Each structure stands twice: as structure tokens, then as C-alpha cells.
Amino acid sequence: MVHYGHSNQLRQARAMGDYLIAGVHTDEEISRHKGPPVFTQEERYKMVQAIKWVDEIVRAAPYVTTLETLDKYNCDFCVHGNDITLTGRMLLMTKAHHNVRRPLSHLCLNGCVTQDARGSSPYTGVSQFLQTSQKIMQFASGKEPAPGDTIIYVAGAFDLFHIGHIDFLEKVHSLAEKPYVIVGLHFDQEVNHYKRKNYPIMNIHERTLGVLACRYVSEVVIGAPYSVTSNLLDHFKVDLVCHGKTDVLPDKDGSDPYGEPKRRGIFRTVDSGNNLTTDDIVQRIIKNRLEYEARNQKKEAKELAVLEAQQRRERIIEGKEN
């Protein structure tokens, strides 16, 4: 997975220097240490490269970073961050992460992500993102549209911001010589209304940072209306409204959410050439679930065997066992 947590780590790493190199491991390395990857190597390369703070990608980076690797790329720092687990949300199908107003028992030191103290496991505990205006400012470009820019508006959930979204935004970005791409993000309740189940997997705060980290995005509208209204188009002086080839459900009153931009003749359907959806990613996770469980059971059996052997040696040394 490549998500806002990785983006934040890369943002902080980039702030330490002038040039950021991101090493991406192979499928084999990830499978060996963490289990089957959700995305292919090529998908991960493109997703990491789309993060605006990354200057260079090292393909098939070794799992262990050696001095030889650092010397090869003339590195001054080697940075590694903590991981944020999202797979539990997909497998458990809960909606607890939608409720961003629920009080938390304790906070983490960096003020970004905290684990609900009532959960004893990373799979059952609810990871809550603590949004601040400062954090948004750190991720945002801070650039206003310049004269001659083509202002392009797209809207959606952009949940689990993935390679399908990136391919779409890259295509949208290429539609103009000087694009200024604005992404409208729907609130969690709105997304759940039209996607059902426990979607979105990531709440509005997490999705905001994931999209802001993309190099093809200039601005984000947090809590955009489901229907693209006349007021929205006029306020942002939108020149073009785009949507992918996925189905568009009518608004609650039965109207076409893209009716106004179509009436103005500024609506365009964009084919990114990538049909991957958030649901496809969840299905990949579920498909690998048995493999994850089998791997963990095998790992646990080995750990127990080592522990039992160590305890037996201690008993022998103490003369309690022959």
C-alpha cells in the first residue's frame, strides 16, 4: 500500500535535504518480509513517483540499506518511518474510522496518528488521523491559479488513493498546457451513501492528504457537493470538468450530478486506460487473507519452537531438567 502515511514520511524526509531518493522493494522482498503485496512493482513505482516530494526512484531497492547503497547515491541521510495499517479496516468491514469526532483516549507524540486505546491489536484497534490546519498547509501547494491556467475540476471519493486514481489525474493533467487541477472530495457519509458497505476505507482527513500529496493536483475542496453546482463552477472559475469511465449515480433528487457542466459544454469523460477501483484493491486483500493467516501461523509456530527450546536450555542450566 502507498498511502498518506508514506506521503507524510516522504514530505518530512524531503525537508531534511535538497533531493529525495525513494527505494522501492521488489514483490519478492515484500512477500518474504510482510506477505503478498497489494500492488505490483510497476504500480508501486508509479504511485511513489507521483508523490510530489520524490525526486528519484530506485527500482528493486535492497531490503537492507547498506553503506554501499548510500555511497552509490551520495546520500547524506537514510530515513525510515513507522507503518500505518489499513488492511484491518478492509477485512473487518467496520465504519469506526468514519467517526472522526469520537474522543480519543490518548495521543501519539507526533500528533498525526493514534491508536484507540481500547484496541489491543493493530487489526482490531481503530487508527484515527488527527487533522490540523498546519498539516494541510504542509501538504498543500499553496499556489493560486496563474493567468493562462486552465482550471480543471474533478470530484469523487479517491479512497485508498491508488494507481487508478493517479493514472486518471495524470491524464487530466495532460489535457492542458498549464493545468490547475482541483479535486473535490466527498464527505465520508456521502461516499458511504453511494458506495455502501464500509466505504470509504479512509476518512475525509486521510483522503485529503493522500490527494494533496499527488504532483498532478493543485488544490482540494474538502467536503465537495456531490452535484457539481453553478456556484462551485463560478467560484473556482472552472474551465473544464472531468470524470472517469466509472458509472455515475444520480443525486438524491434523481438529477445528474454533472448536469450543470454538461449544460455549459465544459464536461469531458476521460479514459485513463486503467480500470482499477478501490473495490478491486479490497478484493486483492481478501483473496490474500488465507495466505496472510497461513504465513502468520507458520511464523508463530517457529517463534514458539524457539521459545520452548530457549526455556528448556534454561531449565537444563538450572538443573531442573536433564
Disulfide bonds with the S-S distance in Angstrom:
none
